[in-house]
């Protein structure tokens, strides 16, 4: 479990759900298949990370499975390779060529990040791109053209267009998280968590605003129940997001030592879940979003046993 950071995988299905809801069909066999594929690829990236960072981890994180000797380095690579194959196979099985069309570039980004890009200036953008592609994998899996999406069309192009907004917001969050993670060992200058906090706050506002606007613009007449549910669940998700990741970043601003930055990174990984719930609710599936949001406290409890970072 520690090799693949098992609890952190709870932050992955919400990418697919948010994208699929934006595209029109939040739940279905293709969506479930895309979720399974995404989890496999995420775990592959975690195992590959430990393979690639074995030398660095022997100094900076000696308790990790590979440098501690609990798992041989070649085993980590074998696990990463096997999970990558499983993820691509599930993408092909559940989504055919359309599913592979997103899963393949996602896989390339994961392997490129772990083996080459992580320590370069392109690292945060590569990781942000990977999470954005994960949301778009959900959009392709859930592609449809329900009435609330208007005339933007169906098919893969329409699904990708409808998934673009949640993919962008997820990518922005991931960028802040990856930028912080580079300072987990040495600590960060205070301006960095201050900047990521400002970006996270803007991300939260951009996420919830489309759900709040109908309530603000129709103050003289009651909102339909589904609109009220979307607003309530999206707002709850954003509050949970800022209440965990935002608060942890505020602590890192006051005390930017490595321990505070690590806590902010761990909170940010798990805060993916309420952010995804808010995105899912605003797209029209508050029930599914509420169920997704319920995973957040579960992930927090599991993270006390197995670190998500």
N, C-alpha and C positions, 0 to 999 in steps of 0.2 A: 504493500500500500504506500509506503514512504517513497519508493522509487518513482511512482507515477503521480504522487500527491493526490491520492484518491478523493479526499473531500473537495478539493478544488474543482473536480469534474462536475460537481453540482452547479457550477457557474456556466456550464456549456449548453445544456439543453435549452436554456432560455434564449440563447442566440437564435436558435432554429425557430422557437416558438414566436419570438418577436418578428422575425422575418416572414414566417408563414402567415401570421395574422395580418401583417401589413399587405401581403400579397392576396389575401382573401380567404384562405382555408387554414385556420390555426391547427386543427387536429385531423389526422388521417394517417393511413399506412405509410405514405411517402414521407410525411413529417416525422413519424416515429423512426423510420429507417434512417433519415437524415440525422436525427438526434444520436442514434447509436453510432453512426459513422463519425460524427463530430467528436463524441466522447473518445472513441478509439484513436482518432488523430491527435486529440489533446494529450491523452496518455502517452502516445508515441513521442510527442514533443517533450514531455517531461523526462522520459527515459533517455531520449537522445541528448537532452540538456546535461544529464549527469554523465553520460558517456563523453561528451565533448569537453566538459568542465572538470574532468577528474583531477588534472594537475592543479588547477586553481583551487578546487574544493579541498584538496589535501591540506592547503594552508588556511583558507578562509572558512571552510565549512567541513571540518574533518568528521563530523558526526553523520554526514550524509551516507547513504548506503554504499556507494562505490568507494570513496576514500577510506571509509571505516573498515572495509573488507567484507561486509555482509553480503555484497553482491559483486561478482567479478565484472570488470569493465566490459568484456566481450558479451556478457549476459545482458547488460543494459542495451548494447547495440542490437542484440538479437531481439529483445523485447520491443525496441523501437521499430525495427524492421517488420516484425510480425504484426504489431498493432497498426502500422501504416498500411500493410497489405489488407488487413481486416477492414480498416476504415474505407479504403478505396473500393473494396469488394462490396461493402454494405451500401456505399453511395451508388455503385453501378446497379446493384440489385433493386434498390428502392427507387432510384431516379433515372436509371438508364443513362443515355448520353448527356442529358441535361444535368443530371446529378454529378456525373464525372467532370462535366465542363467547369464546375465550381470546385469540386473536391481536388482535382489535380493541381490547379494553381495554389490552392490552400496548402496542399502538401509540400509543394516546392518552396513556399514561403516559410513554412515551419522548419524544414530541413536547412534552408539557407540561413535562417535566423540563428539556429542552434550551432551550426558548423562554421559560419563565417561572419554574419552581420551583427551579432549580439553586441560586440564590443566596439562597433563602428558608429559613426554619427547616424547611419541609416537604421540602426537597431530599433529605436522606438517606432519609427514609421513602418518598418517591416512587421512588427508585432501588431501594431494598430491595423495594418492591412489584413493580417491573418484573421483577426476577430471580425473585421468588417466583412470579409469573404464568408465567414461562418454564418453571419446574419443573412447574407445573400444566398447561401445554400438553403436556408430555410425559406426564403422568398421563392426560390425556384421550386422547392418541394411543395409549397403551398400555393403555387400560382393559380390564380383564378381572377374573376372580374365581377365581384359583388357590387350591388348598387351603390354602396357608400363610397366606392373608389372612383366613381365618375367615368369619363370616357377615355381613360388613358390606355385602354386596350388590354388584350389578354396575351397569352403566350409568354415565352421566356423574357422577351424585351419588356413587356408590361410588368411582369413580376419583378424584374430587377429594378425598374423605375420606382415601383411602389416600395421596394425594400431599401431604397437608397437612403432615406432619412434615418431610419433606425440603425442602418449600417454605419452611417457617418457618426452618429452620436455614440455608438458603441466603440467605434474606432478612436474617437477623441478621448473617451474615458481611458481606453487601453494605452493611448500615448502617454497620458499623465502618469499612469501606473508604471509603465516601463521606464519612464524618465526617473521616477523616484527609486525604482528597484536598483538602479545603477549605484545607489549610495547606501545600500543596506549594510555594507561592511565598514565604510569609512565615515559615514555621516554625510549630511548635505548642507550647503549654504542655506541660510534661512529663506533667501529669496526663492529657492526652488519650490519648497512646499507651499509658500505663499502664492506662487504663480499657478501651481497645479490646483490649489484650492479655488482660485478665481475661475479657472477653466472648468473645474468640476461643478461649481455653482452655476455657471452659464449653461453647462450641459443639462443640469437638473431643470433649470428654468425652461430651456428649449424643449425638454421632454414633456413637461407637464402643461406648458402653455396651450397647445392645441386642445387639450381636454378642458382647460379652464375658460377659454374664450367663449364657448357657447353659453356657459352660465353667466358670464359677465355681460354678454350682448343681449340676453333675453331675460332681463331682470323683471319684466312686467308679466311674463307668462311662465307657468311651470314647465320645467324641462321634462322630457320623456324619461321613464325609469332607466332605460339603458344608458342615456346620456349622464344621468346622475351617478350610476354605477361606474361608468368610465372615469368620471371626474374624481370620485371618492377613491377608487383603487389606484388610479395614477398618482393622485396626491399622496396617498399612503406610501406608495413605492418610493417616491422622491424624498419624502420625509425620512424613510428608513435609510435611503442612500446617503443623504447628507448627515443623518444622525450617526452613521458609522464611519464612512470614508471621510466625510467632511470634518467630523470631530477629530478623527485621527490625524488628519493633515493640520488642523489647528494646533494640536499638541506638538507636531513636528516643527511648526513655525516657532513655537515658544522654546522648544528644546530639540534642535535639529541633529542630535546625536544619532548614531547608527541604530540603537535600540528603538527610538521613536520612529525612525524611517521604516524599519522592518515592520513595526506594528501598523503603520499606515499602508504599507504595501499589502500586508495580509488582509487588512480591512477592505482595501480596494478590490482585491480579487473576489472576496465574498460579496462585496457591494454590487458586483455585476448582477446578482440575482434580483434585488429590488429595482434596479435600473431597468432590467429586462421586463420585469413585471409591469412597471409604469409604461413602457413602450407598448407592451401587449395590450394593456387596458385602453390606452388612448387610440389604438387601432381598431378597437371594437370587440374585444374578448375579455371583459372584466372578470368573468368566472374563472377562465383558465389563468388569468393573471394573478388572481387571489391564491389559487393553488400553487402557482410558481413561487409567489412571495412567501408562502409557508415553508419553503425549503431553506430560506435564509437562516432562521434560528437553528435549524438542523445542521446546516453547514458550519455555523459558528461553534456548535457543540463538538462536532467532529474535528474541527480545526484545533481544538485544545489537545487532541490526542495525536493527530498527524498534521504537521505544519503544511499549509498550502503553498509556501514559498520554497 
